[in-house]
Amino acid sequence: MNRQKKIKQLLKAHAKKASAKLAPAKKNKYISKADRLKLAAEASQDPIVTGGEATD
């Protein structure tokens, strides 16, 4: 592979990586198992508390 082709290939790869960073993320951010359990526990507690207040 000649020198010009190699340089052009490297520049194209760097540009592709830079544009991929700027693009919006397709996947949701990772949430650890402990955080998911904590969120589920909070979600299950909320309806009970608000349901008690609604009957008063």
Phi and psi restraints in degrees (range 20) as a CNS / XPLOR table:
assign (resid 1 and name C) (resid 2 and name N)
       (resid 2 and name CA) (resid 2 and name C) 1.0 -77.3 20.0 2
assign (resid 2 and name N) (resid 2 and name CA)
       (resid 2 and name C) (resid 3 and name N) 1.0 167.3 20.0 2
assign (resid 2 and name C) (resid 3 and name N)
       (resid 3 and name CA) (resid 3 and name C) 1.0 -63.9 20.0 2
assign (resid 3 and name N) (resid 3 and name CA)
       (resid 3 and name C) (resid 4 and name N) 1.0 -42.7 20.0 2
assign (resid 3 and name C) (resid 4 and name N)
       (resid 4 and name CA) (resid 4 and name C) 1.0 -64.2 20.0 2
assign (resid 4 and name N) (resid 4 and name CA)
       (resid 4 and name C) (resid 5 and name N) 1.0 -41.2 20.0 2
assign (resid 4 and name C) (resid 5 and name N)
       (resid 5 and name CA) (resid 5 and name C) 1.0 -64.9 20.0 2
assign (resid 5 and name N) (resid 5 and name CA)
       (resid 5 and name C) (resid 6 and name N) 1.0 -40.4 20.0 2
assign (resid 5 and name C) (resid 6 and name N)
       (resid 6 and name CA) (resid 6 and name C) 1.0 -65.1 20.0 2
assign (resid 6 and name N) (resid 6 and name CA)
       (resid 6 and name C) (resid 7 and name N) 1.0 -43.1 20.0 2
assign (resid 6 and name C) (resid 7 and name N)
       (resid 7 and name CA) (resid 7 and name C) 1.0 -64.1 20.0 2
assign (resid 7 and name N) (resid 7 and name CA)
       (resid 7 and name C) (resid 8 and name N) 1.0 -44.0 20.0 2
assign (resid 7 and name C) (resid 8 and name N)
       (resid 8 and name CA) (resid 8 and name C) 1.0 -61.9 20.0 2
assign (resid 8 and name N) (resid 8 and name CA)
       (resid 8 and name C) (resid 9 and name N) 1.0 -40.1 20.0 2
assign (resid 8 and name C) (resid 9 and name N)
       (resid 9 and name CA) (resid 9 and name C) 1.0 -64.8 20.0 2
assign (resid 9 and name N) (resid 9 and name CA)
       (resid 9 and name C) (resid 10 and name N) 1.0 -42.0 20.0 2
assign (resid 9 and name C) (resid 10 and name N)
       (resid 10 and name CA) (resid 10 and name C) 1.0 -64.6 20.0 2
assign (resid 10 and name N) (resid 10 and name CA)
       (resid 10 and name C) (resid 11 and name N) 1.0 -43.9 20.0 2
assign (resid 10 and name C) (resid 11 and name N)
       (resid 11 and name CA) (resid 11 and name C) 1.0 -63.8 20.0 2
assign (resid 11 and name N) (resid 11 and name CA)
       (resid 11 and name C) (resid 12 and name N) 1.0 -38.8 20.0 2
assign (resid 11 and name C) (resid 12 and name N)
       (resid 12 and name CA) (resid 12 and name C) 1.0 -66.1 20.0 2
assign (resid 12 and name N) (resid 12 and name CA)
       (resid 12 and name C) (resid 13 and name N) 1.0 -39.6 20.0 2
assign (resid 12 and name C) (resid 13 and name N)
       (resid 13 and name CA) (resid 13 and name C) 1.0 -65.3 20.0 2
assign (resid 13 and name N) (resid 13 and name CA)
       (resid 13 and name C) (resid 14 and name N) 1.0 -42.0 20.0 2
assign (resid 13 and name C) (resid 14 and name N)
       (resid 14 and name CA) (resid 14 and name C) 1.0 -64.9 20.0 2
assign (resid 14 and name N) (resid 14 and name CA)
       (resid 14 and name C) (resid 15 and name N) 1.0 -40.2 20.0 2
assign (resid 14 and name C) (resid 15 and name N)
       (resid 15 and name CA) (resid 15 and name C) 1.0 -65.5 20.0 2
assign (resid 15 and name N) (resid 15 and name CA)
       (resid 15 and name C) (resid 16 and name N) 1.0 -38.5 20.0 2
assign (resid 15 and name C) (resid 16 and name N)
       (resid 16 and name CA) (resid 16 and name C) 1.0 -64.9 20.0 2
assign (resid 16 and name N) (resid 16 and name CA)
       (resid 16 and name C) (resid 17 and name N) 1.0 -42.7 20.0 2
assign (resid 16 and name C) (resid 17 and name N)
       (resid 17 and name CA) (resid 17 and name C) 1.0 -65.4 20.0 2
assign (resid 17 and name N) (resid 17 and name CA)
       (resid 17 and name C) (resid 18 and name N) 1.0 -39.6 20.0 2
assign (resid 17 and name C) (resid 18 and name N)
       (resid 18 and name CA) (resid 18 and name C) 1.0 -65.8 20.0 2
assign (resid 18 and name N) (resid 18 and name CA)
       (resid 18 and name C) (resid 19 and name N) 1.0 -41.5 20.0 2
assign (resid 18 and name C) (resid 19 and name N)
       (resid 19 and name CA) (resid 19 and name C) 1.0 -71.3 20.0 2
assign (resid 19 and name N) (resid 19 and name CA)
       (resid 19 and name C) (resid 20 and name N) 1.0 -30.2 20.0 2
assign (resid 19 and name C) (resid 20 and name N)
       (resid 20 and name CA) (resid 20 and name C) 1.0 -67.9 20.0 2
assign (resid 20 and name N) (resid 20 and name CA)
       (resid 20 and name C) (resid 21 and name N) 1.0 -34.9 20.0 2
assign (resid 20 and name C) (resid 21 and name N)
       (resid 21 and name CA) (resid 21 and name C) 1.0 -66.7 20.0 2
assign (resid 21 and name N) (resid 21 and name CA)
       (resid 21 and name C) (resid 22 and name N) 1.0 -36.3 20.0 2
assign (resid 21 and name C) (resid 22 and name N)
       (resid 22 and name CA) (resid 22 and name C) 1.0 -77.5 20.0 2
assign (resid 22 and name N) (resid 22 and name CA)
       (resid 22 and name C) (resid 23 and name N) 1.0 -22.8 20.0 2
assign (resid 22 and name C) (resid 23 and name N)
       (resid 23 and name CA) (resid 23 and name C) 1.0 -68.8 20.0 2
assign (resid 23 and name N) (resid 23 and name CA)
       (resid 23 and name C) (resid 24 and name N) 1.0 150.0 20.0 2
assign (resid 23 and name C) (resid 24 and name N)
       (resid 24 and name CA) (resid 24 and name C) 1.0 -65.1 20.0 2
assign (resid 24 and name N) (resid 24 and name CA)
       (resid 24 and name C) (resid 25 and name N) 1.0 147.0 20.0 2
assign (resid 24 and name C) (resid 25 and name N)
       (resid 25 and name CA) (resid 25 and name C) 1.0 -69.1 20.0 2
assign (resid 25 and name N) (resid 25 and name CA)
       (resid 25 and name C) (resid 26 and name N) 1.0 136.5 20.0 2
assign (resid 25 and name C) (resid 26 and name N)
       (resid 26 and name CA) (resid 26 and name C) 1.0 -87.7 20.0 2
assign (resid 26 and name N) (resid 26 and name CA)
       (resid 26 and name C) (resid 27 and name N) 1.0 -31.8 20.0 2
assign (resid 26 and name C) (resid 27 and name N)
       (resid 27 and name CA) (resid 27 and name C) 1.0 -97.9 20.0 2
assign (resid 27 and name N) (resid 27 and name CA)
       (resid 27 and name C) (resid 28 and name N) 1.0 151.9 20.0 2
assign (resid 27 and name C) (resid 28 and name N)
       (resid 28 and name CA) (resid 28 and name C) 1.0 -71.4 20.0 2
assign (resid 28 and name N) (resid 28 and name CA)
       (resid 28 and name C) (resid 29 and name N) 1.0 156.0 20.0 2
assign (resid 28 and name C) (resid 29 and name N)
       (resid 29 and name CA) (resid 29 and name C) 1.0 -67.0 20.0 2
assign (resid 29 and name N) (resid 29 and name CA)
       (resid 29 and name C) (resid 30 and name N) 1.0 142.1 20.0 2
assign (resid 29 and name C) (resid 30 and name N)
       (resid 30 and name CA) (resid 30 and name C) 1.0 -69.5 20.0 2
assign (resid 30 and name N) (resid 30 and name CA)
       (resid 30 and name C) (resid 31 and name N) 1.0 133.6 20.0 2
assign (resid 30 and name C) (resid 31 and name N)
       (resid 31 and name CA) (resid 31 and name C) 1.0 -117.0 20.0 2
assign (resid 31 and name N) (resid 31 and name CA)
       (resid 31 and name C) (resid 32 and name N) 1.0 125.7 20.0 2
assign (resid 31 and name C) (resid 32 and name N)
       (resid 32 and name CA) (resid 32 and name C) 1.0 -66.9 20.0 2
assign (resid 32 and name N) (resid 32 and name CA)
       (resid 32 and name C) (resid 33 and name N) 1.0 161.7 20.0 2
assign (resid 32 and name C) (resid 33 and name N)
       (resid 33 and name CA) (resid 33 and name C) 1.0 -61.3 20.0 2
assign (resid 33 and name N) (resid 33 and name CA)
       (resid 33 and name C) (resid 34 and name N) 1.0 -39.8 20.0 2
assign (resid 33 and name C) (resid 34 and name N)
       (resid 34 and name CA) (resid 34 and name C) 1.0 -64.7 20.0 2
assign (resid 34 and name N) (resid 34 and name CA)
       (resid 34 and name C) (resid 35 and name N) 1.0 -41.4 20.0 2
assign (resid 34 and name C) (resid 35 and name N)
       (resid 35 and name CA) (resid 35 and name C) 1.0 -66.4 20.0 2
assign (resid 35 and name N) (resid 35 and name CA)
       (resid 35 and name C) (resid 36 and name N) 1.0 -37.5 20.0 2
assign (resid 35 and name C) (resid 36 and name N)
       (resid 36 and name CA) (resid 36 and name C) 1.0 -64.3 20.0 2
assign (resid 36 and name N) (resid 36 and name CA)
       (resid 36 and name C) (resid 37 and name N) 1.0 -40.8 20.0 2
assign (resid 36 and name C) (resid 37 and name N)
       (resid 37 and name CA) (resid 37 and name C) 1.0 -65.5 20.0 2
assign (resid 37 and name N) (resid 37 and name CA)
       (resid 37 and name C) (resid 38 and name N) 1.0 -39.8 20.0 2
assign (resid 37 and name C) (resid 38 and name N)
       (resid 38 and name CA) (resid 38 and name C) 1.0 -63.9 20.0 2
assign (resid 38 and name N) (resid 38 and name CA)
       (resid 38 and name C) (resid 39 and name N) 1.0 -43.5 20.0 2
assign (resid 38 and name C) (resid 39 and name N)
       (resid 39 and name CA) (resid 39 and name C) 1.0 -64.8 20.0 2
assign (resid 39 and name N) (resid 39 and name CA)
       (resid 39 and name C) (resid 40 and name N) 1.0 -38.3 20.0 2
assign (resid 39 and name C) (resid 40 and name N)
       (resid 40 and name CA) (resid 40 and name C) 1.0 -66.5 20.0 2
assign (resid 40 and name N) (resid 40 and name CA)
       (resid 40 and name C) (resid 41 and name N) 1.0 -38.8 20.0 2
assign (resid 40 and name C) (resid 41 and name N)
       (resid 41 and name CA) (resid 41 and name C) 1.0 -66.4 20.0 2
assign (resid 41 and name N) (resid 41 and name CA)
       (resid 41 and name C) (resid 42 and name N) 1.0 -41.3 20.0 2
assign (resid 41 and name C) (resid 42 and name N)
       (resid 42 and name CA) (resid 42 and name C) 1.0 -65.4 20.0 2
assign (resid 42 and name N) (resid 42 and name CA)
       (resid 42 and name C) (resid 43 and name N) 1.0 -39.0 20.0 2
assign (resid 42 and name C) (resid 43 and name N)
       (resid 43 and name CA) (resid 43 and name C) 1.0 -67.7 20.0 2
assign (resid 43 and name N) (resid 43 and name CA)
       (resid 43 and name C) (resid 44 and name N) 1.0 -35.7 20.0 2
assign (resid 43 and name C) (resid 44 and name N)
       (resid 44 and name CA) (resid 44 and name C) 1.0 -75.5 20.0 2
assign (resid 44 and name N) (resid 44 and name CA)
       (resid 44 and name C) (resid 45 and name N) 1.0 -26.7 20.0 2
assign (resid 44 and name C) (resid 45 and name N)
       (resid 45 and name CA) (resid 45 and name C) 1.0 -78.7 20.0 2
assign (resid 45 and name N) (resid 45 and name CA)
       (resid 45 and name C) (resid 46 and name N) 1.0 -35.2 20.0 2
assign (resid 45 and name C) (resid 46 and name N)
       (resid 46 and name CA) (resid 46 and name C) 1.0 -58.3 20.0 2
assign (resid 46 and name N) (resid 46 and name CA)
       (resid 46 and name C) (resid 47 and name N) 1.0 -48.0 20.0 2
assign (resid 46 and name C) (resid 47 and name N)
       (resid 47 and name CA) (resid 47 and name C) 1.0 -63.5 20.0 2
assign (resid 47 and name N) (resid 47 and name CA)
       (resid 47 and name C) (resid 48 and name N) 1.0 -32.5 20.0 2
assign (resid 47 and name C) (resid 48 and name N)
       (resid 48 and name CA) (resid 48 and name C) 1.0 -65.6 20.0 2
assign (resid 48 and name N) (resid 48 and name CA)
       (resid 48 and name C) (resid 49 and name N) 1.0 -45.2 20.0 2
assign (resid 48 and name C) (resid 49 and name N)
       (resid 49 and name CA) (resid 49 and name C) 1.0 -67.0 20.0 2
assign (resid 49 and name N) (resid 49 and name CA)
       (resid 49 and name C) (resid 50 and name N) 1.0 -46.4 20.0 2
assign (resid 49 and name C) (resid 50 and name N)
       (resid 50 and name CA) (resid 50 and name C) 1.0 -70.9 20.0 2
assign (resid 50 and name N) (resid 50 and name CA)
       (resid 50 and name C) (resid 51 and name N) 1.0 -29.8 20.0 2
assign (resid 50 and name C) (resid 51 and name N)
       (resid 51 and name CA) (resid 51 and name C) 1.0 -67.4 20.0 2
assign (resid 51 and name N) (resid 51 and name CA)
       (resid 51 and name C) (resid 52 and name N) 1.0 -37.0 20.0 2
assign (resid 51 and name C) (resid 52 and name N)
       (resid 52 and name CA) (resid 52 and name C) 1.0 -67.1 20.0 2
assign (resid 52 and name N) (resid 52 and name CA)
       (resid 52 and name C) (resid 53 and name N) 1.0 -37.5 20.0 2
assign (resid 52 and name C) (resid 53 and name N)
       (resid 53 and name CA) (resid 53 and name C) 1.0 -71.7 20.0 2
assign (resid 53 and name N) (resid 53 and name CA)
       (resid 53 and name C) (resid 54 and name N) 1.0 -31.3 20.0 2
assign (resid 53 and name C) (resid 54 and name N)
       (resid 54 and name CA) (resid 54 and name C) 1.0 -70.3 20.0 2
assign (resid 54 and name N) (resid 54 and name CA)
       (resid 54 and name C) (resid 55 and name N) 1.0 -29.8 20.0 2
assign (resid 54 and name C) (resid 55 and name N)
       (resid 55 and name CA) (resid 55 and name C) 1.0 -79.8 20.0 2
assign (resid 55 and name N) (resid 55 and name CA)
       (resid 55 and name C) (resid 56 and name N) 1.0 -19.8 20.0 2
